[in-house]
Amino acid sequence: MKKTIKFYALAIRRTKHTLLCSVLYAGTAFFLFGCTEDESMMPSNDEEQVLLEGFNSSESDKEWQVKNFSMSVLSSASDFKAPLAEGAFWQSPRIQIEPMSFFRIEVQSQGGQSTWIGGMGFNKDATWGRYPHAGATDGELVADDWTSWPNTTENSWTKRVFFTRALRNSTASGVRLMGAGAVFKDLRVTKATFDETIAWVDQVYSEEMSPLSWLPADDVARACPRAKNLLKSGQPLKIAFVGDSIMNDMANSPIDVLLAQNYPKSSVEIINAVGGGTGAGAWLNDHTTSWPSHDLNLDAAVIQTRPDLVLIGGISNGSSWRSDISALVSRIRTESKTLTGASPEILLVSGAFGEAQGNTDEEMAKLASELKCDFLPLRSITEDYFKQSLVQSYPRNHFYRDGLHANHRGKQLMARILLAFFQ
């Protein structure tokens, strides 16, 4: 019997915790954290919703499509039952969930060399961040959130679980399933509570990773005092990540839930101001490109969203990185001060994962000092961590989904580094 896709709430349950609410006001998403019945400030959620279920790649299902990264529809799923080809993926119908809310993706996979799961966002009216391809006519957003696992047994079904966050500038979300030669069954997507999300985050960290031993040096510990004070005083903190796909992975890390766990009276909002291969020069000259090329809009993505803290980094800043970063920092400060009367704190970060961009952490630290910015030597920290993890039988590729980008473990590593930075 053909299984159907369900878009409605399946069940409602009470916990001892009050809601982790996501409220929309004037187009902006906020988290409001309430006290639990036992006076703890740990946020949670009263509702459990099934957003999508019933997909099996061996059965016909007209609601799903097989696409590639040019956004071309290769086939409707009702006519496609073979394993996926290289570069193709299953794309789900839309999921309606509030921006900044987490959802859990569970699926069984079999065959192929690897299993990929991606969370994605849609917004045809987005003022920045649309996927840079003329075929992306459904409002696909570029800041998708991917992870992958190697498949070790061809004929064995393996359950995969991934938690991902709905994008701030999305009006709907979706799921992608990928892996050359892979087949999938028993997909289930549910809205995740705070407690469920942090439990998954902590489980991955304790069971699939070495603990992070890095502690900030004195100069790093003194960095970004206003942002740290907002957390400690229980006020909202808005963080913009500006740059390329490496910065997107950092923005898609669970840093917000880790900070909420450690600073439960505060709230954290994440802004993915990113594009594939877009370094400081591309964002500085955002007026030179528009969709269907790179959809960059510094004013809409950063200035108008009024972040308290801006992180600039990645591996795509090129040979003119000094002058480009300097000019980008100046533009953010000037335009923010014109709009609000104040400028955000700015943290330069060296590129974790991928290939080194030619400049050393020492050179970036020097530039940050000249610009009166703070600096986080992310590449040095992650490289040291990879060496330590190898001793515990976790090789570098354990944290990568491909040759350049982090999987869910790599993203968590970046989140844990940022958590140590804020503490």
N, C-alpha and C positions, 0 to 999 in steps of 0.2 A: 504494500500500500504506500502510495506517495505521501511523504511527510510535508506538512505545511509550515510556513514561516509565521511566527506569532509576534505581534508588535505591542502586546498589551501586558499589563501587570499580571503576573501569575499568582503572586502571593504577597501578603502583608504580614509582617511580624513585628512584635515589640521586643526591644532589648531594654536593658537597664539604663542605656545611654539616651541622651537627647539627640536631636538631629544634628548632622553636619549639613547645613543648608547651603544651597547655591541659589542666590537671589540675583535676578536681573534688574538693574535700575539704570535707566537712560542708556541702555545698550552695553552696560559694563557688568561683568560677572564678579561677585564677591563671595567669599566664604564667611559664614557667621557660625561661630562655635558656641555651643551652650554647655552648661554644667550638666553632669550626670546626676542621677538620683542619689548617688553616694558622695556627692560634692566634688568628685574628680572633674577636672576640666578637659578630659580626653574626649574629642569629638567623635560622633558616630552617626548612624543613619537609621531611621525607623523603617524605611521601606526597602523591600527587595523586589526588583522588577526583572522579569525575563524580557529582554529587548529583541532577541532573535534566536530561533532554534530550528532544528530539523533538517539542516542541509547535509546531504551526502553527495559526493562528487560522482558516484556511480549511478545516481538516479536523476531523471530529468527534473529540472526546476527552472521555470521560466523567469523567476525573480532574480536569478544570479546571471552574471555575464563572465565570459573569459576575455581578458583584455591584455594589452602589453603597455609598456611605458611610453609609447606614443599616444596612449589613450584610445587606440583603435580597438573596436569590438571584434575579436576574432571569431566569436561564436556566442550564441545564447546557450546557457547551460542546459536548456531542454534538448539541444542537439549535440552536446559534447559530453562524452563519458570516458574518454581516454585520459591517461595521466598527462600532466601538464608538460609543455615543451619549455625549453630554456627561455627565460624572459617573459613568460606568460603567467598570469595570476587569475584566480577567481576573485570577482568583486561582488560584494553583497549589496542588497538594497539598502536604502538609507535607514539609519537608526536615529531616533529622536531622543536626545539626551542633552541636559543643560551643559553649556560651556564650562570647562574646568572640572566637571565631574569625572570620576573614574569608572571604567567598565571592565569586566573580566571576560576574556575570550578563552573558551575551552573547546578543544577539538582533538579527535583521534586522527593520526596520520600514519601512512605506510608507504614504503618504496621511495625511490630517488635517493640522492646523496644528502639532501637536507630538507628541513621543514622551515618555512618562513611564515610568520604571522605579522600583519601590519594593522595598526589602527590609523584611520584617516579622517579628514574633515572635508566638508563641502560648504561653500557659500558663493553663489553666483554674483552676489553684490559686494563681495569683499573688496576693500580698498587697498589691500596689499596681500601678498602671499599666495596668489593663485598659481597652480602648477604651470611651469613655462612650456606649454606646447599648444599649438592651435587645435589639437584634438581634445583638449581638456575643456569641453564646452559645458560640463555639468557643475562647474564651480569647484573642481578638485583643488585642495590646498596643498602646497608643497611641503608643509611641516609634518609629514607623516611619520609615524612611530613604528619602526620595524625591530624584530628580533629574529633569531634563527637558531636551530639546533642541528647538529649532524645526525643523520639516520644511520644507525649501525647495523640494524637487522632488516633486510629487505622485506621479509614476509611477516614481520611482527607489527601489530598495531600498537602505537604509543600515544598516550594522552599528553597533550601539550597545554600549558596554562600560561596566559600572559595578561597582565593588567596594563591598561593604557588610559590616558587622559583625553577627554574631548577638548579640542583647541578653543582658545579664547575667542577667536574671530570666526568660529564655525556656526552654521545654522543647523547642521546635521552631521552625523558621523557615519562611519562604515568600517567594514572589515575586509582585508585582503588576505588570501591564502596562496602561497607560492612554493615552488620547489620542483625542479625538472624531474619528471618521472614519479612525482608524488600523487597520492590520492588521499581523500579526506572523508571523514564521516562524523556523525554525532556532534555537530557544532552546536554550541550553546553560548549565548552572550547575555550577561546579566549586569545590571547596574551594581557597582561595588560600593559597599559602605566604607567608611574610613577604617574601621577595625579590620575588615577583610583585606583592604589594600595594604595597611601597615603590616599585617600578619604575613602576607605574601612577600613583601619587601624584606622583612626580617628573616623569613625562612630562606630566601635565596641567599642572603648575606651569610647566614650561619651555616648553611648546608652546601653551598656551591662556590664559596669564595674564601680566601684567606682574610683575616681581619686586617684592617688598615692600621698601621702603626705610626703614620705621619702625624706630627703635631706642628702647628704653625710656629715659625720663628718669631722673635719679638716684633720685627717690622710688619710681618703679615698679621700678627695678632692685633696690632694697632690699626689695621686697615679698615676702611669703611665704617667709621664709628657711628655715623647716623643710622645706617641700615641696621647695625647690630643693636643699637639702642631702641629702635622701633620694635624689634623682636622682644627684647628683654622687658620693655615697658608695656607689652601687650597691644601694640598698635599695628595696623595693617602694613604690610610690606609688599611693594610691587617691584618685580625684577624683570628687566628686558634683556634678552640674549640676542646680540646683534652679530651677524656673520653668515657663515656657510653651514653645510650639513653637519660638521663637527659641533658647531654651536647648537644646532637643532637637536642633536643627540643629548647635549647637556641640558637643554631646556626641557626635553622629554624625559629626563631622569626623575626619580621620585623625590627630588629635593624638597618640594612643597609639603609632602606628607611627613618627611623626616623632621622638617622644621616645625610643623604643627604638633608632632609628637613631643618635641623638646620645648616648644614655646606655645602651649595650648591656648593661651589667652590672646595670641596674635593670630593673624591670617596672612596667607601668602598667595599672591597672584603672579602667574608666569606669562610672559609675552614672548612668543617665538617670532622674532624679526629676522627671518633667515631665508636663504635661498641656496641652491646647490652651486658650489664654487664661487659664491659671492663674498669677497673679502671687503676690507674697509674701503678700497677704491670704488668698488661697485656701489656700495651704499652711499658713499660721498657723492657720487655722480648718478644718483638714482633717477634723475630726470632724463637720462640718455636712453633708458630702456623702459618698456611697458609691456604688459601682456599682449600677445602670447610669448614674448621673450620674458626675461626675468621680471617678475612683478614686484619691484622694490619701491617703497614709499616711506622714507624715513620720517616724514612728518606724521603720516597716519599711524605707522607702526610704533613709533617711539615718542615723538614730541607730544602728539595729541593724547597718548595714553598715560602720560605723566608718571613715568616710573620714578621710584626712589633711588634705584640702583640700576646702572647699565653695565653689562658685561660685554666686552668687545674682544674677539679672538678668532680662533680657527686656524686653518692651514692654507687659506687661499688668499693671503694678503700680498703676495708677489714681491718683486724687487723694490717697489716704491713704498714698502710698508711703513717706513718711518714718516714720510710726508703725508701719506694717506691717512694713517691713524691720527696723526697730529691734527690734520684738517677736519677729520670726522669728529674728534673730541671737541674741537672748537665749535663746530656747527651745532652739535647737540647742546653744549652749554649755552651758546648764544641764543638759539631759538627757544630752548626751554625757559631761559630767564625772561625772554620777551613775553612768553605765554603766561608763565606762572609767577614770575618775580624771583624764582630760584632755579638752580640747576641741580641735576641729580649727581650723586656720587658715581664715579666711573672706575671700574675695575678692569684692567687689561689682563687677559689670560693667554698663556702660550698654548699652542695647539696640541691637545691630547689626541692620541690615536693618529692614524694616517701617517704620512711622511712629514718629517721636519720641514718647515717652510724656509729654511736658510738662515734665519736669525736665531740666536741663542737666547736662553732665558736671561742671561746677563745683559744682552743688548736690549731686550724688552724692558727689563727692570730699569735700565738707564733712561730709556725713553719715558717710562712712566714717571720717573722722578722729575724729568725735565717738564713734563706736562702737569705735574702735581696731581697725578692719578695714583691709585694703588695698583699693585701687581700681584698676581697669583701664578707661581711657576708650575703650572699644571703638567707640562711635559716632563719635567724633572721628577715630579711626585709620582706620576703614573709609571714612568720608566723604572724608578726604584721599586715600586710595588710589583711590577711584572717580574723583576729579578727575584724578589722575595717569594712570590707566589710559585715560581718555577720550582723552588726548593720543596714546596708542598704539593708538587705534581699538578699544578694548574699552569699550563703553558700559555703563552701570549694569546694564541687563537681561541682560548677558552672565553675570552672577553670580547671577541670580534664577531660580527655577523658576516663580514666580507674582508677584503684586504685593507679597507680604510676605516670602517665604521664600527661603532660599539653595538653589541647585543644588549640584552637586558642586564647582564652582569656588568658589562663595561659601563653602561649608563649608571648603574648603582655605584660603581667605583667613583665616578665623577660626583655623584650626589653625596657620597660619604666624605669626599674631600671637601666639598662645599660646606657640609654640615660642620666638619672640624674647623673650617675657616670661620664660620659664623660664631662658633662657641669660643 
